[in-house]
């Protein structure tokens, strides 16, 4: 007997669903921005599969930087 995904999902209270929905929406906008920038890079540089260094360059072009821990 197979169980559908919906029936396996945990019940989330309404308030949590609203908060989760807003967070998902913000994350979705960020994901879309990244995917669009990566697609533009691939087209511009004729790269079907960019290296991880190139992906890092795209992230940096979007303003990303890693926070360095205080030594």
TORKOL-4160 file (C-alpha; in steps of 0.2 Angstrom, whole numbers, padded with zeros to 4 digits, m for minus):
71
<pt num="1" X="0000" Y="0000" Z="0000"/>
<pt num="2" X="0007" Y="0017" Z="m0005"/>
<pt num="3" X="0004" Y="0032" Z="0005"/>
<pt num="4" X="0003" Y="0049" Z="m0004"/>
<pt num="5" X="0015" Y="0063" Z="0000"/>
<pt num="6" X="0000" Y="0074" Z="0007"/>
<pt num="7" X="m0005" Y="0061" Z="0020"/>
<pt num="8" X="0013" Y="0059" Z="0025"/>
<pt num="9" X="0016" Y="0078" Z="0028"/>
<pt num="10" X="0016" Y="0084" Z="0045"/>
<pt num="11" X="0002" Y="0096" Z="0051"/>
<pt num="12" X="0008" Y="0113" Z="0053"/>
<pt num="13" X="m0002" Y="0126" Z="0063"/>
<pt num="14" X="m0009" Y="0141" Z="0052"/>
<pt num="15" X="0003" Y="0154" Z="0060"/>
<pt num="16" X="0018" Y="0143" Z="0055"/>
<pt num="17" X="0011" Y="0141" Z="0038"/>
<pt num="18" X="0010" Y="0159" Z="0035"/>
<pt num="19" X="0028" Y="0162" Z="0042"/>
<pt num="20" X="0034" Y="0148" Z="0031"/>
<pt num="21" X="0026" Y="0154" Z="0016"/>
<pt num="22" X="0033" Y="0172" Z="0018"/>
<pt num="23" X="0051" Y="0164" Z="0020"/>
<pt num="24" X="0048" Y="0152" Z="0005"/>
<pt num="25" X="0043" Y="0167" Z="m0006"/>
<pt num="26" X="0059" Y="0177" Z="m0001"/>
<pt num="27" X="0070" Y="0162" Z="m0004"/>
<pt num="28" X="0061" Y="0159" Z="m0020"/>
<pt num="29" X="0065" Y="0176" Z="m0026"/>
<pt num="30" X="0084" Y="0174" Z="m0022"/>
<pt num="31" X="0084" Y="0157" Z="m0030"/>
<pt num="32" X="0076" Y="0164" Z="m0046"/>
<pt num="33" X="0089" Y="0179" Z="m0046"/>
<pt num="34" X="0103" Y="0166" Z="m0044"/>
<pt num="35" X="0097" Y="0154" Z="m0058"/>
<pt num="36" X="0094" Y="0169" Z="m0070"/>
<pt num="37" X="0112" Y="0176" Z="m0067"/>
<pt num="38" X="0119" Y="0158" Z="m0069"/>
<pt num="39" X="0109" Y="0156" Z="m0085"/>
<pt num="40" X="0115" Y="0173" Z="m0092"/>
<pt num="41" X="0133" Y="0168" Z="m0088"/>
<pt num="42" X="0132" Y="0151" Z="m0097"/>
<pt num="43" X="0124" Y="0159" Z="m0112"/>
<pt num="44" X="0137" Y="0174" Z="m0112"/>
<pt num="45" X="0152" Y="0162" Z="m0110"/>
<pt num="46" X="0145" Y="0147" Z="m0120"/>
<pt num="47" X="0147" Y="0136" Z="m0105"/>
<pt num="48" X="0134" Y="0122" Z="m0104"/>
<pt num="49" X="0142" Y="0116" Z="m0087"/>
<pt num="50" X="0151" Y="0130" Z="m0078"/>
<pt num="51" X="0165" Y="0125" Z="m0065"/>
<pt num="52" X="0162" Y="0128" Z="m0047"/>
<pt num="53" X="0174" Y="0143" Z="m0048"/>
<pt num="54" X="0163" Y="0151" Z="m0061"/>
<pt num="55" X="0148" Y="0148" Z="m0051"/>
<pt num="56" X="0156" Y="0156" Z="m0036"/>
<pt num="57" X="0160" Y="0171" Z="m0047"/>
<pt num="58" X="0142" Y="0172" Z="m0052"/>
<pt num="59" X="0137" Y="0172" Z="m0033"/>
<pt num="60" X="0150" Y="0186" Z="m0030"/>
<pt num="61" X="0143" Y="0196" Z="m0044"/>
<pt num="62" X="0127" Y="0195" Z="m0035"/>
<pt num="63" X="0135" Y="0202" Z="m0019"/>
<pt num="64" X="0137" Y="0186" Z="m0010"/>
<pt num="65" X="0152" Y="0185" Z="0002"/>
<pt num="66" X="0156" Y="0172" Z="0016"/>
<pt num="67" X="0157" Y="0179" Z="0033"/>
<pt num="68" X="0174" Y="0175" Z="0041"/>
<pt num="69" X="0174" Y="0171" Z="0059"/>
<pt num="70" X="0184" Y="0182" Z="0071"/>
<pt num="71" X="0201" Y="0174" Z="0074"/>
